[in-house]
Amino acid sequence: MTLQTSDVSPADAAVRRPWHPLSLLLVLALWLTTLGNLPLWRALWAVTDHHSLRTWLGLVAMVLIVLSATTVLLSLLVWPGWRKPAGVLLLLMVAANSYFMQTYGVVIDPTMMANTLQTDVREVRDLLSWSMLAVLALGVGLPGWWWWRQPVQKLPVRRLLGRQLGLAVLALLLMLVVVWASFQEFSSTMRNHKSLRYMVNPINTVYAGARLLAGQTAQAQLPLQRIGEDAAMMRSAGAALPTPLIVLVVGETVRAANFGLAGYARDTTPQLRQLQDRGELAYFTDVSSCGTNTQVSVPCMFSHLGREAYTKNNTPHENLLDILQRAGMQVLWLDNQSGCKGVCDRVASASTLELKDPTFCPGGECFDGIMLRVLPERLAQLEKANGAGKVSTGTVVVLHQMGNHGPAYYKRTPADMKVYEPECRSNMLQDCPVEHIVNTYDNAVHYTDHLLGETVRWLKTQPRPTAMLYVSDHGESLGEKGLYLHGMPYMMAPKEQTHVPMALWLSKPMQLQLGWDATCWKKQVANAVSHDHLFHSVLTLAQVKTRWQQPELDVFAACSVRSP
Ligand SMILES: [Zn+2]
């Protein structure tokens, strides 16, 4: 584009005067700080209750802190070679973050970041909407177009380096001075409203990305730690007992609050209730999840570490499935979601992603029922692959559900399985009345109940001891406190996101084989347990012994009558 042509008006020429690189950087910093952080300012406004002069001064101080922090970040990140694309990328990051924070009340922390990076096409498609497009057009299209077109002065390299780093130092000093001056106000706000710190755009994303990268780099350099190398079956080898089949159902986004068996006003789990009434099923009333998203919860559920150690841990470890396999069991992971998050790396696994079943996968995405449809065939394949001559000591199958994955809950239930109407048939949850959202969510819970009922019916046809353990990976917010979906940092997560349902069904032959007291296992249901207990309790259920098992974390320790 040439500027010397005669038809350029004086006004145009004025606009086209090249920017000093630092001035342009400051314009971007101002945009990101103000419009790019609208959700932060709104949240901050909402938590400051008396709007006095002090409040205003506090807000001004916060704006100055965010502005100077953003300026430091931009001064360090944005350099001539990639100035334009970097600016557009930052605008995109900030607009997308703001959209999700405002729409669903989520915040951006390292685990949310990991979740985002591991998402698949289905999940992204579920989130797309016209209002998202509008936000991106206004927050990226317009400013991005402006940013891209601005001419910038070319400064000698050393001068630019000196000036830009100088700006970073000045901004840092300004930030420190303002923090110091407003320390009391600033620290109490940050302490009382921890989620605010994950709302500062785009610093939250850069911080989360850097933490994640550092963690992954550290993890990639460490060798896999073997655990449970002493694992063996409790039943003596060669004993002519029939080998057990255990199905672990890993639920998705089901919260206990909407689970019929948990005392919810609606009976969303009639089939499980029937099993419970017949004394075949135990429902655990007080179960906490390890994380508030799949990325953390699923690997943590299978880890021996427990929540606290797991979230601090950087070393890759083997998990429960590796131990079961080492003890001689056949292990199969069937996935109807976005993968097993590393849990099934060393065992047999199959995904439903490519299946074209007209009944279960009508729109290209499969309902969870598909897993039961393919299970017998997959099990036969597994047995064949393991060699017909080799006697296995049992089989463990994991069914990883799509469950109640949001926000498009309506996509989780087949049309003929919907019991609560009308549904919210949009991914823009706040556009729907709360009752419609709850109807849609409850339909998906009801469908999970159906799946679990079907699983038990199928297990009852198997000529061997069988068991089914169901547990959800984390809960969900359905508009309580203005929050939707899940993924809140654990320390500030509401109970809706961490209180999950868990149920155990045992066949009569299984009860006999375990040798448990007939009522003991059903008496454990009121104990406060968590995902921390799964590793240790499933070992008992599978009759595998290892010194890695901690009896105090075994839900069924009181019922086992085994001799040491
Ligand atoms: Zn999940």
Boltz pocket constraint, residues with backbone or C-beta under 6 A from the ligand:
constraints:
  - pocket:
      binder: B
      contacts: [[A, 251], [A, 252], [A, 253], [A, 293], [A, 294], [A, 295], [A, 473], [A, 474]]
      max_distance: 6.0
